[in-house]
Amino acid sequence: PKVAEAMALRRAVYLARQENYMHVIFQSDCLSVVQRLHSSSRDRSIVGSIIANIKTTCGALSSVTFKHVRRHLNVPAHVLAKSCMNYSSLCVFHSVPDCIRETLYDFIA
């Protein structure tokens, strides 16, 4: 799970850079990955190399924050990820997709 989460965050950072977003907040329910992103020590594990790549890529962004959220608060992200498994190419949404609209409403209400 750590490797998959780190790879997903790396992809999100690349996408934010590609879309020219300058101030970005990334959230993850994987505490270990978020802690590694905040750490200044060198991690020689497989996850560590992905984390190092994320940190390097973040240098092109003005403001980046990585936050840990509890799994139950990350439900919309999981619903969205599952719905995108049916696509054969990268999915980019510039507005709230229908598949998570109701889930997000439940968090707001």
All heavy atoms as an XYZ file, in Angstrom:
856
protein
N       0.810     -1.213      0.000
C       0.000      0.000      0.000
C       0.853      1.277      0.000
O       0.482      2.262     -0.606
C      -0.829     -0.087      1.266
C      -0.739     -1.492      1.737
C       0.461     -2.090      1.103
N       2.000      1.265      0.707
C       2.831      2.475      0.761
C       3.376      2.826     -0.621
O       3.385      3.992     -1.006
C       3.993      2.280      1.731
C       3.600      2.191      3.167
C       4.825      1.937      4.017
C       4.413      1.225      5.282
N       5.548      0.724      6.017
N       3.841      1.821     -1.340
C       4.400      2.068     -2.664
C       3.319      2.607     -3.596
O       3.536      3.587     -4.320
C       5.054      0.791     -3.249
C       5.468      1.003     -4.694
C       6.250      0.370     -2.418
N       2.141      1.994     -3.575
C       1.041      2.439     -4.436
C       0.626      3.869     -4.096
O       0.398      4.689     -4.991
C      -0.151      1.495     -4.312
N       0.553      4.186     -2.821
C       0.157      5.535     -2.405
C       1.219      6.555     -2.807
O       0.896      7.642     -3.288
C      -0.076      5.578     -0.888
C      -0.690      6.861     -0.403
C      -2.150      7.042     -0.781
O      -2.818      6.061     -1.153
O      -2.631      8.193     -0.712
N       2.482      6.200     -2.624
C       3.571      7.098     -3.021
C       3.563      7.318     -4.533
O       3.757      8.444     -5.006
C       4.913      6.542     -2.561
N       3.318      6.267     -5.288
C       3.265      6.396     -6.748
C       2.087      7.268     -7.183
O       2.207      8.071     -8.109
C       3.190      5.013     -7.390
C       4.488      4.248     -7.274
S       4.393      2.564     -7.887
C       4.237      2.852     -9.636
N       0.961      7.125     -6.503
C      -0.211      7.945     -6.818
C       0.067      9.418     -6.507
O      -0.288     10.306     -7.294
C      -1.426      7.453     -6.040
N       0.725      9.678     -5.388
C       1.068     11.056     -5.051
C       2.078     11.627     -6.041
O       1.979     12.795     -6.430
C       1.633     11.132     -3.629
C       0.597     11.205     -2.518
C       1.252     11.050     -1.155
C      -0.175     12.505     -2.580
N       3.026     10.800     -6.459
C       4.000     11.264     -7.450
C       3.287     11.667     -8.739
O       3.559     12.713     -9.318
C       5.045     10.188     -7.724
C       6.067     10.619     -8.770
C       7.162      9.607     -8.950
N       6.639      8.336     -9.402
C       7.381      7.239     -9.513
N       8.662      7.254     -9.205
N       6.845      6.114     -9.933
N       2.349     10.847     -9.156
C       1.577     11.153    -10.367
C       0.790     12.445    -10.192
O       0.710     13.271    -11.096
C       0.655      9.975    -10.684
C      -0.161     10.117    -11.913
C       0.715     10.189    -13.139
N      -0.094     10.094    -14.324
C       0.212      9.380    -15.364
N       1.326      8.705    -15.406
N      -0.575      9.347    -16.400
N       0.212     12.637     -9.009
C      -0.564     13.850     -8.741
C       0.332     15.091     -8.757
O      -0.061     16.142     -9.270
C      -1.272     13.727     -7.395
N       1.539     14.972     -8.223
C       2.479     16.094     -8.228
C       2.882     16.434     -9.659
O       2.921     17.598    -10.048
C       3.708     15.793     -7.343
C       4.797     16.833     -7.540
C       3.301     15.725     -5.881
N       3.171     15.411    -10.460
C       3.495     15.643    -11.874
C       2.346     16.343    -12.590
O       2.547     17.266    -13.367
C       3.798     14.328    -12.597
C       5.169     13.757    -12.359
C       5.340     12.384    -12.231
C       6.306     14.556    -12.288
C       6.594     11.840    -12.024
C       7.555     14.025    -12.080
C       7.700     12.659    -11.946
O       8.942     12.126    -11.743
N       1.140     15.889    -12.309
C      -0.036     16.479    -12.946
C      -0.216     17.933    -12.515
O      -0.507     18.800    -13.345
C      -1.287     15.663    -12.615
C      -2.571     16.140    -13.257
C      -2.477     16.097    -14.778
C      -3.738     15.267    -12.798
N      -0.036     18.223    -11.233
C      -0.157     19.605    -10.741
C       0.867     20.498    -11.435
O       0.561     21.626    -11.829
C       0.036     19.642     -9.227
N       2.050     19.967    -11.610
C       3.107     20.727    -12.294
C       2.754     20.954    -13.766
O       2.891     22.055    -14.294
C       4.416     19.967    -12.161
C       5.598     20.682    -12.709
C       6.840     19.912    -12.390
N       7.871     20.239    -13.365
C       9.050     19.701    -13.381
N       9.370     18.795    -12.492
N       9.925     20.045    -14.290
N       2.260     19.908    -14.405
C       1.877     19.980    -15.816
C       0.730     20.962    -16.032
O       0.681     21.673    -17.029
C       1.491     18.591    -16.300
C       1.118     18.499    -17.754
C       0.743     17.073    -18.143
O       0.841     16.133    -17.359
N       0.315     16.903    -19.370
N      -0.203     21.000    -15.104
C      -1.365     21.890    -15.195
C      -1.057     23.309    -14.696
O      -1.938     24.151    -14.642
C      -2.543     21.313    -14.406
C      -3.099     20.016    -14.968
C      -3.881     20.222    -16.247
O      -4.646     21.194    -16.339
O      -3.715     19.396    -17.169
N       0.198     23.521    -14.306
C       0.664     24.828    -13.819
C      -0.023     25.299    -12.540
O      -0.234     26.498    -12.355
C       0.546     25.906    -14.914
C       1.481     25.635    -16.056
O       2.641     25.283    -15.859
N       0.975     25.757    -17.266
N      -0.392     24.358    -11.673
C      -0.908     24.730    -10.362
C       0.296     25.109     -9.506
O       1.298     24.410     -9.485
C      -1.664     23.577     -9.710
C      -2.901     23.153    -10.461
C      -3.188     21.807    -10.640
C      -3.790     24.076    -10.985
C      -4.327     21.398    -11.320
C      -4.935     23.673    -11.667
C      -5.190     22.334    -11.826
O      -6.303     21.934    -12.499
N       0.204     26.198     -8.809
C       1.343     26.656     -8.019
C       1.175     26.424     -6.529
O       2.140     26.246     -5.814
C       1.599     28.146     -8.287
C       2.131     28.419     -9.676
S       3.847     27.859     -9.804
C       3.722     26.532    -10.972
N      -0.053     26.451     -6.045
C      -0.334     26.273     -4.621
C      -1.233     25.046     -4.479
O      -2.405     25.096     -4.828
C      -1.015     27.516     -4.055
C      -0.245     28.777     -4.306
N       0.871     29.117     -3.575
C      -0.391     29.754     -5.231
C       1.358     30.255     -4.030
N       0.600     30.656     -5.045
N      -0.657     23.963     -3.956
C      -1.367     22.691     -3.960
C      -1.330     22.048     -2.579
O      -0.314     22.110     -1.875
C      -0.728     21.718     -4.986
C      -1.561     20.478     -5.135
C      -0.522     22.396     -6.332
N      -2.443     21.437     -2.202
C      -2.522     20.632     -0.982
C      -2.848     19.214     -1.402
O      -3.864     18.976     -2.068
C      -3.611     21.160     -0.023
C      -3.308     22.590      0.393
C      -3.723     20.242      1.199
C      -4.440     23.260      1.159
N      -1.991     18.284     -1.041
C      -2.215     16.868     -1.320
C      -2.585     16.193     -0.009
O      -1.974     16.453      1.025
C      -0.951     16.209     -1.885
C      -0.513     16.773     -3.201
C       0.504     17.704     -3.267
C      -1.126     16.374     -4.378
C       0.910     18.230     -4.477
C      -0.731     16.900     -5.601
C       0.295     17.824     -5.642
N      -3.596     15.327     -0.068
C      -4.020     14.594      1.122
C      -3.887     13.106      0.869
O      -4.141     12.634     -0.235
C      -5.468     14.926      1.477
C      -5.672     16.373      1.846
C      -7.105     16.678      2.218
O      -8.036     16.053      1.737
N      -7.286     17.659      3.073
N      -3.508     12.382      1.918
C      -3.357     10.938      1.818
C      -3.783     10.304      3.131
O      -3.577     10.877      4.203
C      -1.889     10.587      1.529
O      -1.690      9.196      1.626
N      -4.331      9.112      3.035
C      -4.678      8.390      4.255
C      -3.550      7.444      4.673
O      -3.697      6.676      5.604
C      -6.007      7.645      4.119
C      -6.011      6.613      3.020
O      -4.951      6.323      2.441
O      -7.093      6.086      2.710
N      -2.415      7.532      4.011
C      -1.252      6.717      4.348
C      -0.282      7.566      5.175
O       0.544      8.311      4.637
C      -0.584      6.194      3.079
S       0.762      5.046      3.414
N      -0.394      7.450      6.489
C       0.400      8.274      7.401
C       1.900      8.105      7.159
O       2.657      9.076      7.176
C       0.049      7.936      8.857
C       0.809      8.706      9.936
C       0.567     10.204      9.806
C       0.402      8.210     11.315
N       2.327      6.890      6.908
C       3.745      6.619      6.697
C       4.313      7.417      5.525
O       5.404      7.980      5.606
C       3.951      5.120      6.454
O       5.268      4.853      6.046
N       3.571      7.502      4.436
C       4.029      8.251      3.262
C       4.083      9.744      3.580
O       5.057     10.422      3.246
C       3.143      7.962      2.034
C       3.430      8.933      0.908
C       3.340      6.531      1.566
N       3.073     10.262      4.249
C       3.051     11.685      4.598
C       4.218     12.010      5.537
O       4.906     13.024      5.370
C       1.702     12.090      5.222
C       1.730     13.523      5.733
C       0.583     11.917      4.200
N       4.477     11.138      6.506
C       5.599     11.358      7.422
C       6.926     11.356      6.664
O       7.804     12.169      6.942
C       5.614     10.282      8.511
C       4.518     10.449      9.523
C       4.425      9.297     10.504
O       4.805      8.161     10.197
N       3.919      9.574     11.693
N       7.071     10.462      5.707
C       8.299     10.415      4.901
C       8.453     11.682      4.072
O       9.568     12.164      3.871
C       8.287      9.194      3.993
C       8.442      7.884      4.748
C       8.202      6.705      3.817
N       8.059      5.476      4.554
C       8.804      4.398      4.356
N       9.738      4.388      3.430
N       8.616      3.322      5.068
N       7.355     12.222      3.577
C       7.416     13.461      2.806
C       7.843     14.643      3.670
O       8.484     15.570      3.188
C       6.068     13.745      2.143
C       5.775     12.867      0.932
C       4.289     12.860      0.611
C       6.586     13.322     -0.265
N       7.513     14.609      4.947
C       7.891     15.686      5.859
C       9.289     15.490      6.447
O       9.853     16.431      7.001
C       6.874     15.802      6.999
C       5.560     16.338      6.549
N       4.375     15.955      7.123
C       5.224     17.219      5.577
C       3.378     16.581      6.531
N       3.870     17.357      5.584
N       9.824     14.310      6.332
C      11.122     14.000      6.930
C      12.273     14.543      6.085
O      12.221     14.562      4.858
C      11.271     12.482      7.066
O      12.557     12.151      7.540
N      13.317     14.955      6.760
C      14.504     15.422      6.048
C      15.568     14.328      5.945
O      16.571     14.495      5.259
C      15.091     16.648      6.759
O      15.427     16.311      8.092
N      15.345     13.206      6.624
C      16.328     12.118      6.553
C      16.177     11.324      5.262
O      15.100     11.246      4.678
C      16.234     11.197      7.762
O      14.917     10.917      8.091
N      17.277     10.735      4.843
C      17.307      9.981      3.598
C      16.748      8.578      3.817
O      17.131      7.893      4.760
C      18.733      9.903      3.081
C      18.801      9.291      1.723
C      20.154      9.461      1.133
N      20.163      8.804     -0.163
C      21.094      8.924     -1.035
N      22.129      9.682     -0.773
N      21.033      8.296     -2.178
N      15.867      8.174      2.952
C      15.212      6.864      3.030
C      15.687      6.047      1.837
O      15.446      6.399      0.694
C      13.695      7.073      2.989
C      12.905      5.790      3.110
O      13.482      4.697      2.973
O      11.687      5.886      3.332
N      16.365      4.955      2.093
C      16.946      4.147      1.015
C      16.037      3.003      0.559
O      16.450      2.146     -0.193
C      18.304      3.598      1.449
C      19.311      4.695      1.710
C      20.665      4.118      2.064
N      21.593      5.142      2.455
C      22.361      5.816      1.609
N      22.297      5.570      0.330
N      23.191      6.737      2.053
N      14.799      3.026      0.981
C      13.849      1.984      0.584
C      13.267      2.297     -0.787
O      13.511      3.366     -1.357
C      12.723      1.881      1.612
O      11.903      3.031      1.542
N      12.471      1.379     -1.316
C      11.792      1.613     -2.593
C      10.872      2.821     -2.476
O      10.848      3.682     -3.344
C      10.994      0.361     -3.027
C      11.954     -0.772     -3.354
C      10.091      0.671     -4.209
C      11.288     -2.112     -3.577
N      10.138      2.892     -1.379
C       9.248      4.037     -1.157
C      10.075      5.316     -1.055
O       9.682      6.358     -1.572
C       8.390      3.831      0.110
C       7.565      5.070      0.414
C       7.495      2.631     -0.028
N      11.234      5.221     -0.432
C      12.102      6.377     -0.264
C      12.532      6.995     -1.580
O      12.625      8.219     -1.699
N      12.792      6.166     -2.576
C      13.201      6.708     -3.876
C      12.038      7.444     -4.546
O      12.234      8.471     -5.206
C      13.751      5.613     -4.782
O      12.746      4.671     -5.095
N      10.838      6.943     -4.359
C       9.654      7.633     -4.902
C       9.438      8.945     -4.161
O       9.151      9.979     -4.779
C       8.404      6.722     -4.804
C       8.622      5.434     -5.612
C       7.157      7.464     -5.284
C       7.591      4.361     -5.355
N       9.607      8.918     -2.838
C       9.452     10.122     -2.023
C      10.469     11.186     -2.448
O      10.137     12.362     -2.594
C       9.613      9.797     -0.514
C       8.516      8.832     -0.034
C       9.661     11.068      0.329
C       7.117      9.354     -0.104
N      11.708     10.758     -2.683
C      12.748     11.703     -3.121
C      12.367     12.333     -4.458
O      12.554     13.542     -4.661
C      14.091     10.979     -3.227
N      11.805     11.530     -5.337
C      11.367     12.038     -6.635
C      10.234     13.045     -6.482
O      10.198     14.073     -7.162
C      10.963     10.859     -7.522
C      10.709     11.265     -8.938
O       9.571     11.279     -9.375
N      11.775     11.595     -9.662
N       9.309     12.770     -5.576
C       8.203     13.692     -5.299
C       8.753     15.027     -4.791
O       8.360     16.094     -5.256
C       7.217     13.093     -4.270
C       6.457     11.911     -4.872
C       6.242     14.163     -3.759
C       5.648     11.113     -3.864
N       9.680     14.959     -3.846
C      10.248     16.178     -3.274
C      10.953     17.003     -4.339
O      10.830     18.231     -4.371
C      11.208     15.831     -2.140
C      10.520     15.317     -0.896
C      11.542     14.960      0.162
C      10.898     14.475      1.443
N      11.895     14.170      2.481
N      11.675     16.354     -5.219
C      12.367     17.059     -6.296
C      11.365     17.745     -7.224
O      11.523     18.916     -7.583
C      13.240     16.079     -7.108
O      14.199     15.493     -6.228
C      13.946     16.771     -8.244
N      10.327     17.025     -7.586
C       9.314     17.566     -8.490
C       8.571     18.733     -7.852
O       8.189     19.684     -8.546
C       8.323     16.461     -8.903
O       9.068     15.361     -9.433
C       7.342     16.950     -9.945
N       8.386     18.691     -6.546
C       7.683     19.768     -5.843
C       8.446     21.087     -5.904
O       7.861     22.153     -5.701
C       7.453     19.393     -4.384
S       6.130     18.200     -4.166
N       9.732     21.026     -6.195
C      10.536     22.233     -6.281
C      10.031     23.196     -7.340
O      10.277     24.405     -7.263
N       9.309     22.694     -8.332
C       8.774     23.547     -9.405
C       7.473     24.226     -9.004
O       6.970     25.075     -9.741
C       8.560     22.706    -10.661
N       6.924     23.884     -7.849
C       5.659     24.468     -7.393
C       5.943     25.508     -6.307
O       6.877     25.351     -5.525
C       4.740     23.371     -6.853
C       4.464     22.203     -7.800
C       3.689     21.112     -7.077
C       3.717     22.662     -9.033
N       5.138     26.539     -6.253
C       5.361     27.610     -5.271
C       5.070     27.176     -3.845
O       5.801     27.499     -2.925
C       4.479     28.814     -5.607
O       4.835     29.346     -6.847
N       3.971     26.468     -3.671
C       3.536     26.079     -2.331
C       2.920     24.688     -2.385
O       1.963     24.461     -3.118
C       2.513     27.091     -1.822
O       1.926     26.647     -0.623
N       3.498     23.776     -1.610
C       3.001     22.399     -1.574
C       2.844     21.981     -0.120
O       3.741     22.196      0.698
C       3.973     21.423     -2.278
C       3.455     20.003     -2.197
C       4.201     21.835     -3.709
N       1.711     21.381      0.181
C       1.444     20.864      1.512
C       0.980     19.416      1.378
O       0.155     19.105      0.517
C       0.344     21.686      2.218
O       0.738     23.056      2.248
C       0.093     21.195      3.627
N       1.518     18.560      2.223
C       1.073     17.172      2.284
C       0.420     16.968      3.643
O       1.020     17.247      4.680
C       2.254     16.204      2.124
C       2.863     16.253      0.761
C       3.984     17.017      0.513
C       2.304     15.531     -0.286
C       4.554     17.068     -0.750
C       2.852     15.577     -1.557
C       3.980     16.350     -1.789
N      -0.821     16.507      3.624
C      -1.581     16.309      4.861
C      -2.057     14.875      4.966
O      -2.434     14.257      3.971
C      -2.812     17.221      4.894
C      -2.495     18.676      5.025
C      -3.778     19.464      5.183
C      -3.475     20.922      5.458
N      -4.683     21.688      5.747
N      -2.063     14.387      6.188
C      -2.644     13.071      6.443
C      -4.107     13.266      6.810
O      -4.456     14.158      7.586
C      -1.915     12.372      7.595
C      -2.575     11.104      7.995
N      -3.328     10.983      9.138
C      -2.629      9.896      7.377
C      -3.799      9.748      9.222
N      -3.393      9.083      8.164
N      -4.970     12.454      6.211
C      -6.386     12.438      6.574
C      -6.764     11.012      6.933
O      -6.224     10.057      6.381
C      -7.296     12.957      5.438
C      -7.050     14.431      5.182
C      -7.116     12.170      4.162
N      -7.657     10.870      7.842
C      -8.102      9.524      8.235
C      -8.858      8.888      7.074
O      -9.475      9.568      6.259
C      -8.976      9.604      9.469
C      -8.221     10.195     10.646
C      -8.743      9.641     11.947
N      -8.037     10.207     13.075
C      -6.950      9.673     13.606
N      -6.444      8.576     13.116
N      -6.362     10.235     14.635
N      -8.790      7.583      7.007
C      -9.358      6.836      5.882
C     -10.817      7.187      5.628
O     -11.234      7.342      4.486
C      -9.214      5.338      6.114
C      -9.715      4.511      4.946
C      -9.359      3.059      5.093
N      -7.939      2.826      5.010
C      -7.277      2.626      3.875
N      -7.913      2.646      2.747
N      -5.993      2.416      3.875
N     -11.624      7.337      6.676
C     -13.051      7.622      6.465
C     -13.269      9.002      5.834
O     -14.310      9.251      5.248
C     -13.845      7.462      7.768
C     -13.618      8.536      8.780
N     -12.532      8.540      9.637
C     -14.324      9.652      9.064
C     -12.589      9.600     10.404
N     -13.663     10.298     10.091
N     -12.295      9.897      5.939
C     -12.406     11.202      5.290
C     -11.883     11.172      3.857
O     -12.041     12.129      3.117
C     -11.643     12.259      6.089
C     -12.194     12.547      7.481
C     -11.300     13.538      8.208
C     -13.619     13.086      7.387
N     -11.283     10.063      3.482
C     -10.700      9.935      2.144
C     -11.592      9.106      1.219
O     -11.159      8.700      0.149
C      -9.306      9.309      2.267
C      -8.376      9.759      1.175
O      -8.575     10.791      0.561
N      -7.363      8.962      0.921
N     -12.820      8.869      1.622
C     -13.754      8.058      0.836
C     -13.947      8.602     -0.581
O     -13.889      7.834     -1.546
C     -15.114      7.914      1.573
C     -16.170      7.292      0.680
C     -14.928      7.102      2.844
N     -14.141      9.916     -0.766
C     -14.323     10.405     -2.146
C     -13.141     10.051     -3.059
O     -13.338      9.699     -4.224
C     -14.465     11.918     -1.974
C     -14.971     12.091     -0.586
C     -14.328     10.998      0.208
N     -11.938     10.119     -2.538
C     -10.761      9.783     -3.353
C     -10.777      8.319     -3.760
O     -10.441      7.969     -4.902
C      -9.484     10.100     -2.587
N     -11.182      7.445     -2.855
C     -11.241      6.017     -3.178
C     -12.357      5.712     -4.181
O     -12.185      4.906     -5.091
C     -11.410      5.181     -1.902
C     -10.162      5.129     -1.086
N      -9.089      4.335     -1.403
C      -9.795      5.800      0.022
C      -8.130      4.510     -0.534
N      -8.525      5.402      0.348
N     -13.489      6.366     -4.030
C     -14.594      6.184     -4.983
C     -14.152      6.655     -6.369
O     -14.379      5.978     -7.373
C     -15.861      6.949     -4.519
C     -16.925      6.959     -5.603
C     -16.408      6.347     -3.229
N     -13.497      7.798     -6.416
C     -13.021      8.324     -7.692
C     -11.980      7.400     -8.325
O     -12.038      7.117     -9.523
C     -12.429      9.720     -7.493
C     -11.956     10.450     -8.739
C     -13.111     10.640     -9.725
C     -11.354     11.791     -8.356
N     -11.056      6.904     -7.523
C     -10.028      5.994     -8.047
C     -10.651      4.728     -8.626
O     -10.266      4.270     -9.708
C      -9.031      5.638     -6.940
N     -11.620      4.176     -7.924
C     -12.288      2.969     -8.432
C     -13.034      3.241     -9.731
O     -13.027      2.425    -10.643
C     -13.246      2.407     -7.378
C     -12.543      1.696     -6.259
C     -13.539      1.117     -5.278
C     -12.821      0.463     -4.121
N     -13.741     -0.071     -3.126
N     -13.659      4.406     -9.820
C     -14.412      4.706    -11.039
C     -13.481      4.923    -12.231
O     -13.851      4.653    -13.373
C     -15.295      5.938    -10.840
O     -14.527      7.110    -10.809
N     -12.280      5.365    -11.976
C     -11.316      5.620    -13.066
C     -10.641      4.344    -13.553
O      -9.960      4.363    -14.585
C     -10.276      6.628    -12.619
S     -10.954      8.292    -12.470
N     -10.812      3.256    -12.852
C     -10.209      1.990    -13.277
C     -10.797      1.518    -14.601
O     -10.188      0.731    -15.314
C     -10.381      0.922    -12.194
C      -9.539      1.192    -10.966
S      -9.812     -0.003     -9.644
C      -9.136     -1.467    -10.376
N     -11.966      2.018    -14.964
C     -12.616      1.633    -16.216
C     -12.059      2.372    -17.428
O     -12.375      2.035    -18.556
C     -14.130      1.873    -16.120
C     -14.759      1.037    -15.030
O     -14.357     -0.081    -14.787
N     -15.744      1.606    -14.353
N     -11.261      3.415    -17.186
C     -10.684      4.192    -18.279
C      -9.335      3.600    -18.685
O      -8.576      3.125    -17.850
C     -10.482      5.660    -17.864
C     -11.766      6.396    -17.591
C     -12.259      6.520    -16.292
C     -12.483      6.974    -18.625
C     -13.440      7.203    -16.038
C     -13.667      7.665    -18.375
C     -14.134      7.765    -17.082
O     -15.295      8.440    -16.835
N      -9.026      3.673    -19.967
C      -7.755      3.128    -20.436
C      -6.645      4.180    -20.448
O      -5.490      3.851    -20.652
C      -7.921      2.541    -21.838
O      -8.360      3.548    -22.727
N      -6.999      5.446    -20.225
C      -5.986      6.500    -20.212
C      -6.165      7.371    -18.973
O      -7.112      7.208    -18.210
C      -6.089      7.337    -21.487
O      -7.356      7.957    -21.568
N      -5.262      8.308    -18.800
C      -5.280      9.208    -17.661
C      -6.582     10.008    -17.614
O      -7.056     10.496    -18.637
C      -4.089     10.175    -17.759
C      -3.979     11.245    -16.689
C      -3.716     10.616    -15.327
C      -2.862     12.214    -17.044
N      -7.152     10.139    -16.428
C      -8.373     10.923    -16.235
C      -8.028     12.218    -15.510
O      -7.405     12.187    -14.457
C      -9.370     10.153    -15.371
S      -9.903      8.620    -16.061
N      -8.427     13.331    -16.067
C      -8.249     14.627    -15.422
C      -9.615     15.294    -15.374
O     -10.273     15.444    -16.396
C      -7.253     15.518    -16.199
C      -7.129     16.879    -15.533
C      -5.897     14.841    -16.304
N     -10.028     15.678    -14.173
C     -11.318     16.330    -13.996
C     -11.077     17.766    -13.563
O     -10.342     18.013    -12.620
C     -12.151     15.603    -12.928
C     -12.433     14.172    -13.251
C     -11.654     13.158    -12.724
C     -13.480     13.833    -14.087
C     -11.909     11.830    -13.023
C     -13.745     12.511    -14.397
C     -12.958     11.504    -13.860
N     -11.705     18.711    -14.240
C     -11.568     20.115    -13.877
C     -12.787     20.619    -13.107
O     -12.876     21.805    -12.792
C     -11.315     20.958    -15.126
C      -9.986     20.654    -15.755
N      -8.798     21.135    -15.264
C      -9.654     19.874    -16.805
C      -7.803     20.690    -15.986
N      -8.294     19.917    -16.932
N     -13.698     19.712    -12.834
C     -14.835     19.995    -11.967
C     -15.186     18.687    -11.269
O     -14.632     17.637    -11.582
C     -16.022     20.535    -12.774
O     -16.444     19.576    -13.716
N     -16.100     18.742    -10.338
C     -16.441     17.551     -9.559
C     -17.170     16.538    -10.440
O     -18.229     16.841    -10.990
C     -17.332     17.915     -8.353
C     -17.740     16.676     -7.582
C     -16.626     18.909     -7.447
N     -16.607     15.343    -10.602
C     -17.277     14.326    -11.413
C     -18.525     13.790    -10.708
O     -18.605     13.768     -9.479
C     -16.234     13.222    -11.586
C     -15.111     13.550    -10.691
C     -15.301     14.915    -10.140
N     -19.486     13.367    -11.493
C     -20.759     12.871    -10.948
C     -20.564     11.708     -9.978
O     -21.301     11.594     -9.007
C     -21.699     12.441    -12.081
C     -22.197     13.628    -12.892
O     -22.197     14.753    -12.356
O     -22.577     13.416    -14.057
N     -19.559     10.861    -10.230
C     -19.375      9.659     -9.407
C     -19.063      9.967     -7.940
O     -19.274      9.118     -7.077
C     -18.299      8.758     -9.997
S     -16.661      9.496    -10.043
N     -18.598     11.180     -7.628
C     -18.307     11.514     -6.227
C     -19.115     12.707     -5.719
O     -18.972     13.096     -4.569
C     -16.804     11.768     -5.983
C     -16.307     12.962     -6.779
C     -15.995     10.521     -6.218
C     -14.926     13.428     -6.371
N     -19.956     13.265     -6.557
C     -20.730     14.442     -6.154
C     -21.542     14.164     -4.887
O     -21.520     14.933     -3.938
C     -21.647     14.881     -7.294
C     -22.314     16.219     -7.063
C     -23.114     16.662     -8.284
N     -22.336     16.659     -9.505
C     -21.570     17.673     -9.921
N     -21.487     18.744     -9.180
N     -20.913     17.589    -11.046
N     -22.253     13.048     -4.855
C     -23.078     12.721     -3.688
C     -22.221     12.433     -2.460
O     -22.553     12.842     -1.352
C     -23.968     11.520     -4.001
C     -24.999     11.253     -2.923
C     -25.985     10.172     -3.332
O     -26.413     10.175     -4.508
O     -26.304      9.338     -2.478
N     -21.089     11.751     -2.669
C     -20.181     11.449     -1.560
C     -19.643     12.736     -0.948
O     -19.582     12.867      0.269
C     -19.005     10.572     -2.055
O     -19.527      9.426     -2.702
C     -18.135     10.132     -0.903
N     -19.264     13.680     -1.773
C     -18.776     14.961     -1.281
C     -19.872     15.727     -0.550
O     -19.616     16.351      0.481
C     -18.229     15.821     -2.428
C     -16.888     15.369     -3.006
C     -16.554     16.206     -4.230
C     -15.790     15.462     -1.974
N     -21.078     15.660     -1.084
C     -22.208     16.334     -0.430
C     -22.413     15.792      0.978
O     -22.711     16.552      1.900
C     -23.477     16.198     -1.263
C     -24.657     16.887     -0.655
C     -24.748     18.279     -0.684
C     -25.657     16.166     -0.016
C     -25.813     18.938     -0.076
C     -26.733     16.818      0.579
C     -26.802     18.189      0.534
O     -27.864     18.833      1.125
N     -22.231     14.481      1.160
C     -22.382     13.882      2.486
C     -21.382     14.448      3.480
O     -21.671     14.571      4.662
C     -22.219     12.359      2.401
C     -23.375     11.699      1.681
O     -24.437     12.331      1.525
O     -23.205     10.527      1.244
N     -20.194     14.834      3.009
C     -19.178     15.394      3.893
C     -19.475     16.846      4.244
O     -19.123     17.314      5.303
C     -17.784     15.290      3.258
C     -17.195     13.922      3.372
C     -17.354     13.006      2.345
C     -16.495     13.553      4.513
C     -16.809     11.731      2.462
C     -15.962     12.284      4.633
C     -16.122     11.377      3.606
N     -20.116     17.558      3.322
C     -20.420     18.963      3.539
C     -21.650     19.123      4.441
O     -21.700     19.984      5.297
C     -20.638     19.699      2.207
C     -19.353     19.668      1.392
C     -21.083     21.126      2.424
C     -19.524     20.132     -0.039
N     -22.642     18.272      4.216
C     -23.914     18.377      4.938
C     -23.807     18.002      6.392
O     -22.910     17.538      6.914
C     -24.952     17.476      4.272
